């Protein structure tokens, strides 16, 4: 049993393991085992870990864990297509220099097929006579629509031999985006749809059209499929802005009966299937539904499929064991399989993609159906149709919509607070994988402003920013509102932070107009004039810290600068601090070795900067390690060291020793992009990645290279919130960053 589970865990993250060393593989596999709910396997992999400050030990959610997984391929190609080659399902793509290769969807083996004479993009794979053809077009660097576009040339290649097939077909303007084939009068014809909204029928042998182009679509042709109805070939097409699906006679180009009408938003994908003497069309729409139609009667079969709850972007249909199965992929990043006759799903949703699904397929492996989904980032996943999603007793997790994460200690418990993009705020017990119901009274929280917490009169308050410019205060112990919402007196607030200064709990509100308003939370009033820049530069992030010279406020701005403010004098200290190439969207403050510093990240910069707040200058060079955008930033202490913790789109969490200005041990590797990190008490770290949350505990074998302390800030606690560690732990008292 353990070997079977180990194989499942390895398959789930195989695409991420190839670039890691043995210790990093063990760490990632341990986390993956936790996501499946297999503690024995967690311990087995954890024994081989070394060098990272934390290891998974508390719990991990498993919303995207799936025992049915067959393979995961990490692809980077923009244009791909799936096809059967030698009885195996392959994904075909073209490289930047025209090289075309096929990758087996189920085992990951790759083979180079041929090299095109020009940079190519894959348009599709179609049956032609007794062969399977791959269609490629020019890979234009400018993919935006322009009326004077240079046009497109479509070439066909034998998928087996790589030899050209027939003559190229060409249009003078726009690109050819979709293609299918159909038989007419004993020959096979190619049907294409293009950016110009026209549907064309070609004779591949001569490279010429055999009929006048058919129009009538609004926008470019978004879907093309062919079928045979009553012995006559038809073309089923949809346009970029069409709610209806057109059905045309292939020979005449004229409508073959009325359009398929029912979608309430544009149709994005079409598939056809022959079953039980009937020809069916399946359509997927931006209205979040998929529908099945009888092409002979033009009537909808049954009720729409409505499980996605978001736009459905891909569809396929096949006959399996005598039933018509429909596979759909959506912008909700899920793949679902439906019984066309009953409209019911035949399995739990297939999850794990981080981007919208753009293509789906259904194949057979060892006599068993396999579902395939490819996402917009090129990652291709395949699952067995039958089996358990996961057998472990794991929590489903917060979902893909998490925008922010913070923690607080309440009545001896450590709570995690997650804010979703839809404005919902949820409470979680950080010690046990059991969620608390969404907080009432938070219908429209602004996801751009991270919720913050503060201790006030013996209560732990959660402060959230509404889209209407009000700050809501919630007592986390009772989950009830602590007074009426606080009016920010500004229509565009976008960042929050809290601090305790001279015994007063303060709230800082940053605005898009470049000001920071300061409120006394006990008195519920402003403490004086706002901190204002000369120009309206949006405040994207705020933090505060105590120094020997008094309390400082640190702000990150849309003009790529960081500013220091004297809170008592309401004035900037020195000129703006420059060094980032993008808008500064995260700020955290700390005090390593008694030196107050700020850590900042900006947009798609991959390197955080550390600033000496006494001088306003960078402290050392950028912190190098991340390879993609940094999405999360926090400050904590571990082993007597003050650490900055960052998480990014490269699926890593990295810790930095702020006193040594160097990495603190190995990076943590996770299966999906990191969006949030937060200290969770006693040296633990809560990490949000993909649709998951995981609690990491201090690694017992990790030791810093010589601990250095931090000065005791209890007498001038500025920036301290309930997110910080207890004061008697001699933790740095800093306000954690407000996230964009």
NORCOR-V280134 format. One record per residue. N is the residue number from 1. SS is DSSP state (A for helix, B for strand, O for the rest). OMEGA is omega as a letter, one per 30 degrees, with the letter a starting at -180 (NA if undefined). Layout:
# NORCOR-V280134
N_SS_OMEGA, N_SS_OMEGA
This chain:
# NORCOR-V280134
1_O_a, 2_A_l, 3_A_l, 4_A_l, 5_A_l, 6_A_l, 7_A_l, 8_A_a, 9_A_l, 10_A_l, 11_A_a, 12_A_a, 13_O_a, 14_A_a, 15_A_l, 16_A_a, 17_A_a, 18_O_a, 19_O_a, 20_O_l, 21_O_a, 22_A_a, 23_A_l, 24_A_l, 25_A_a, 26_A_l, 27_A_a, 28_A_l, 29_A_l, 30_A_l, 31_A_a, 32_A_l, 33_A_l, 34_A_l, 35_A_l, 36_A_l, 37_O_a, 38_O_a, 39_A_l, 40_A_l, 41_A_l, 42_A_a, 43_A_a, 44_A_l, 45_A_a, 46_A_a, 47_O_a, 48_O_a, 49_O_l, 50_O_l, 51_O_a, 52_B_a, 53_O_a, 54_B_l, 55_B_a, 56_B_a, 57_B_l, 58_B_l, 59_B_l, 60_B_l, 61_O_a, 62_O_a, 63_O_a, 64_O_l, 65_O_a, 66_O_l, 67_O_a, 68_O_a, 69_B_l, 70_B_a, 71_B_l, 72_B_l, 73_B_l, 74_O_a, 75_O_l, 76_O_a, 77_O_l, 78_O_a, 79_O_l, 80_B_l, 81_B_l, 82_B_a, 83_B_l, 84_B_l, 85_B_a, 86_O_l, 87_O_l, 88_B_l, 89_B_a, 90_B_l, 91_B_a, 92_B_l, 93_B_l, 94_B_a, 95_O_a, 96_O_a, 97_O_l, 98_O_a, 99_B_a, 100_B_a, 101_B_l, 102_B_l, 103_B_l, 104_B_a, 105_O_a, 106_O_l, 107_O_l, 108_O_l, 109_O_a, 110_B_l, 111_B_l, 112_B_a, 113_B_a, 114_B_l, 115_B_l, 116_O_a, 117_O_a, 118_O_l, 119_O_a, 120_B_l, 121_B_a, 122_B_l, 123_B_l, 124_B_l, 125_B_a, 126_B_l, 127_B_a, 128_B_a, 129_O_l, 130_O_a, 131_B_l, 132_B_a, 133_B_l, 134_B_a, 135_B_l, 136_B_l, 137_B_l, 138_B_l, 139_O_a, 140_O_l, 141_O_l, 142_O_a, 143_O_l, 144_O_a, 145_O_l, 146_O_a, 147_O_a, 148_O_a, 149_O_a, 150_O_a, 151_O_a, 152_B_l, 153_B_a, 154_B_l, 155_B_l, 156_B_a, 157_B_l, 158_B_a, 159_O_a, 160_O_a, 161_O_a, 162_O_a, 163_O_l, 164_B_l, 165_O_l, 166_O_a, 167_O_l, 168_O_l, 169_B_a, 170_B_l, 171_B_a, 172_O_a, 173_O_l, 174_O_a, 175_O_l, 176_B_a, 177_B_a, 178_B_a, 179_B_l, 180_B_l, 181_B_l, 182_B_l, 183_B_l, 184_B_l, 185_O_l, 186_O_l, 187_B_a, 188_B_a, 189_B_l, 190_B_l, 191_B_a, 192_B_l, 193_B_a, 194_B_l, 195_O_a, 196_O_l, 197_O_a, 198_O_l, 199_B_a, 200_B_l, 201_B_a, 202_B_l, 203_B_a, 204_O_a, 205_O_a, 206_O_a, 207_O_a, 208_B_l, 209_B_l, 210_O_l, 211_O_l, 212_O_l, 213_O_l, 214_B_a, 215_O_l, 216_O_l, 217_O_l, 218_O_a, 219_O_a, 220_O_a, 221_B_a, 222_B_a, 223_B_l, 224_B_l, 225_B_l, 226_B_l, 227_B_l, 228_B_a, 229_B_a, 230_O_l, 231_O_a, 232_B_l, 233_B_l, 234_B_l, 235_B_a, 236_B_a, 237_B_l, 238_B_l, 239_B_a, 240_O_a, 241_O_a, 242_O_l, 243_O_a, 244_O_l, 245_B_a, 246_B_l, 247_B_a, 248_B_l, 249_B_a, 250_O_a, 251_O_a, 252_O_a, 253_O_a, 254_O_l, 255_B_l, 256_O_a, 257_O_a, 258_O_a, 259_O_l, 260_B_a, 261_O_l, 262_O_l, 263_O_l, 264_O_l, 265_O_a, 266_O_l, 267_B_a, 268_B_a, 269_B_a, 270_B_l, 271_B_l, 272_B_l, 273_B_l, 274_B_a, 275_B_l, 276_O_a, 277_O_l, 278_B_l, 279_B_a, 280_B_l, 281_B_l, 282_B_a, 283_B_l, 284_B_a, 285_B_l, 286_O_l, 287_O_l, 288_O_a, 289_O_l, 290_B_a, 291_B_l, 292_B_a, 293_B_l, 294_B_a, 295_O_l, 296_O_a, 297_O_a, 298_O_l, 299_B_l, 300_B_l, 301_B_l, 302_B_a, 303_B_l, 304_B_l, 305_B_a, 306_O_a, 307_O_a, 308_O_a, 309_O_l, 310_O_a, 311_O_l, 312_B_a, 313_B_a, 314_B_a, 315_B_l, 316_B_l, 317_B_a, 318_B_l, 319_B_a, 320_B_l, 321_O_l, 322_O_l, 323_B_l, 324_B_l, 325_B_l, 326_B_l, 327_B_l, 328_B_l, 329_B_a, 330_B_l, 331_O_l, 332_O_l, 333_O_l, 334_O_l, 335_B_a, 336_B_l, 337_B_a, 338_B_l, 339_B_a, 340_O_a, 341_O_a, 342_O_a, 343_O_a, 344_O_l, 345_B_a, 346_O_l, 347_O_l, 348_O_l, 349_O_l, 350_B_a, 351_O_l, 352_O_l, 353_O_l, 354_O_a, 355_O_l, 356_O_l, 357_B_a, 358_B_l, 359_B_l, 360_B_l, 361_B_l, 362_B_a, 363_B_a, 364_B_l, 365_B_a, 366_O_l, 367_O_a, 368_B_l, 369_B_l, 370_B_l, 371_B_a, 372_B_l, 373_B_l, 374_B_a, 375_B_a, 376_O_l, 377_O_l, 378_O_a, 379_O_a, 380_B_a, 381_B_l, 382_B_a, 383_B_l, 384_B_a, 385_O_a, 386_O_a, 387_O_a, 388_O_l, 389_O_l, 390_O_a, 391_O_a, 392_O_l, 393_O_a, 394_O_l, 395_O_a, 396_O_l, 397_O_a, 398_O_a, 399_O_a, 400_O_a, 401_O_a, 402_B_l, 403_B_a, 404_B_a, 405_B_l, 406_B_a, 407_B_l, 408_B_l, 409_B_a, 410_B_l, 411_O_l, 412_O_l, 413_B_l, 414_B_a, 415_B_l, 416_B_l, 417_B_l, 418_B_l, 419_B_a, 420_B_l, 421_O_a, 422_O_l, 423_O_l, 424_O_l, 425_B_a, 426_B_l, 427_B_l, 428_B_l, 429_B_a, 430_O_a, 431_O_a, 432_O_a, 433_O_l, 434_O_a, 435_B_l, 436_B_a, 437_O_l, 438_O_l, 439_O_l, 440_O_l, 441_O_l, 442_O_a, 443_O_a, 444_O_a, 445_B_l, 446_O_a, 447_O_a, 448_O_a, 449_O_a, 450_O_l, 451_O_l, 452_B_l, 453_B_l, 454_B_l, 455_B_a, 456_B_l, 457_O_l, 458_O_l, 459_B_l, 460_B_a, 461_B_l, 462_B_a, 463_B_l, 464_B_a, 465_B_l, 466_B_l, 467_O_a, 468_O_l, 469_O_l, 470_B_l, 471_B_l, 472_B_l, 473_B_a, 474_B_l, 475_B_a, 476_O_l, 477_O_a, 478_O_a, 479_O_l, 480_B_l, 481_B_l, 482_O_a, 483_O_a, 484_O_l, 485_O_a, 486_B_a, 487_B_a, 488_O_a, 489_O_l, 490_O_a, 491_O_a, 492_O_l, 493_B_a, 494_B_l, 495_B_a, 496_B_l, 497_B_l, 498_B_l, 499_B_l, 500_B_a, 501_B_l, 502_O_l, 503_O_a, 504_B_l, 505_B_a, 506_B_l, 507_B_l, 508_B_a, 509_B_l, 510_B_a, 511_B_l, 512_O_l, 513_O_l, 514_O_a, 515_B_l, 516_B_l, 517_B_a, 518_B_a, 519_B_l, 520_B_a, 521_O_l, 522_O_l, 523_O_a, 524_O_l, 525_B_l, 526_B_a, 527_O_a, 528_O_a, 529_O_a, 530_O_l, 531_B_a, 532_B_l, 533_O_l, 534_O_l, 535_O_l, 536_O_a, 537_O_a, 538_O_l, 539_B_a, 540_B_a, 541_B_a, 542_B_l, 543_B_a, 544_B_a, 545_B_l, 546_B_l, 547_B_l, 548_O_a, 549_O_a, 550_B_a, 551_B_l, 552_B_l, 553_B_a, 554_B_a, 555_B_l, 556_B_a, 557_B_l, 558_O_l, 559_O_l, 560_O_a, 561_B_l, 562_B_a, 563_B_l, 564_B_a, 565_B_l, 566_B_a, 567_O_a, 568_O_a, 569_O_a, 570_O_a, 571_B_l, 572_B_l, 573_O_l, 574_O_a, 575_O_l, 576_O_l, 577_B_a, 578_B_l, 579_O_l, 580_O_l, 581_O_l, 582_O_l, 583_O_a, 584_B_a, 585_B_l, 586_B_l, 587_B_l, 588_B_a, 589_B_a, 590_B_a, 591_B_l, 592_B_l, 593_O_l, 594_O_l, 595_B_l, 596_B_a, 597_B_l, 598_B_l, 599_B_a, 600_B_l, 601_B_a, 602_B_l, 603_O_a, 604_O_l, 605_O_l, 606_O_a, 607_O_l, 608_B_l, 609_B_l, 610_B_a, 611_B_l, 612_B_a, 613_O_l, 614_O_a, 615_O_a, 616_O_a, 617_B_l, 618_B_l, 619_O_a, 620_O_l, 621_O_l, 622_O_l, 623_B_a, 624_O_l, 625_O_l, 626_O_l, 627_O_l, 628_O_a, 629_O_l, 630_B_a, 631_B_a, 632_B_a, 633_B_l, 634_B_l, 635_B_l, 636_B_l, 637_B_l, 638_B_l, 639_O_a, 640_O_a, 641_B_l, 642_B_a, 643_B_l, 644_B_a, 645_B_a, 646_B_l, 647_B_a, 648_B_l, 649_O_l, 650_O_l, 651_O_l, 652_B_l, 653_B_a, 654_B_l, 655_B_a, 656_B_l, 657_B_a, 658_O_l, 659_O_a, 660_O_a, 661_O_a, 662_B_l, 663_B_l, 664_O_l, 665_O_a, 666_B_l, 667_O_l, 668_B_l, 669_B_l, 670_O_a, 671_O_a, 672_O_a, 673_O_l, 674_B_l, 675_B_a, 676_B_l, 677_B_l, 678_B_l, 679_B_a, 680_O_l, 681_O_l, 682_O_l, 683_O_a, 684_O_a, 685_B_l, 686_B_a, 687_B_l, 688_B_a, 689_B_a, 690_O_l, 691_O_a, 692_B_l, 693_B_l, 694_B_l, 695_B_l, 696_B_l, 697_B_l, 698_B_l, 699_O_a, 700_O_a, 701_O_a, 702_O_l, 703_O_l, 704_O_a, 705_O_a, 706_O_a, 707_O_l, 708_O_a, 709_O_l, 710_O_a, 711_O_a, 712_O_a, 713_O_a, 714_A_a, 715_A_l, 716_A_a, 717_O_l, 718_O_a, 719_O_a, 720_O_l, 721_O_l, 722_O_l, 723_O_a, 724_O_l, 725_O_a, 726_O_a, 727_A_a, 728_A_l, 729_A_a, 730_O_l, 731_O_l, 732_O_a, 733_O_a, 734_O_l, 735_O_l, 736_O_a, 737_O_l, 738_O_a, 739_O_l, 740_O_NA
